[in-house]
Amino acid sequence: MPKVFEKDGYKFFFYSNDHLPIRVHVRHGNGEAVFTIGDDVILRESAGLKVKELSKAENLAEEHRTLIIEKWNEHFNR
């Protein structure tokens, strides 16, 4: 489970068997969400995150979109 980055208690990571489209998982407390990363950051699914936590996770994913794409390409040799 390659870690992309961690900030304010939000841990962003990939699963080693993930596939395209680029997606990033984020955990915070007991909740988790998955975002598809492309020109935009799009929520795929979430469980256990409050609306405010989900919004923060989405903002962090948008802020670090370039890093997420770079780490994805690095890890999956694209």
N, C-alpha and C positions, 0 to 999 in steps of 0.2 A: 504494500500500500504506500506508494510514493507520496510524500508530503510536498505540497506546493508552497504553502506559507501558513503562518498562524498569526492572528492579530485579534486583540481584545477578546480572547477566549474562543474565537472561531477558528477551526482547523480545516483547511482546504486540502483535499487530496484526490488522487485517482485510485482506482483499483487496477491492478496489473493486467486484468483481462478485459478492461474497457475497450470499446471500439468506437469508430466514428458514428455520429458526429462527436466533436470534442465536447466532453462534459466534465464537470468538476463536482465533487461531493463536498459538503460542508457539514461539520458537526459543531453543535454548541449545546452544552448541557446534555440533556437527554434527547435532544432533537437532531434531525438531519434533513438536509435538502439536497437536491441535485439540480444543477443548472447546465443547460446547453450553451456552449460558448461559440459564437461566430461573430458576425458584424454586430449583433446584439447579444445580450445575456438574457436567456429565457428560462424561467422556472419550469422544470419538468415535473418535479414532485417534491413533497415535503411531508414530514410527520414530526409532531412533538415540538414544533417551534411556534412561539407566539408571533402575532403579526409584526410587532416591532422588531423581534429577533430576525424574522425572515426578511424584513426590509433592510436591516443592517447587513445581513449576509449577501443580499443582492447588490447593495451598494459597494460592498467590499469586492465582490466578484467583478463588478463593472470597473472599479478603480484599478484592479489588478488583471484585467482581461488580457493584456499583452503578455504579462508574466505567465499566466495560465497557459496560453497558447504556446509560448516558448518551452515551458516545462513539459507539456504534452508531446510536442515534437521531439524534444530531447529524449524523453522516456520511450516513446514508441518509434524512434528512429525514422521520423518523417522528414 
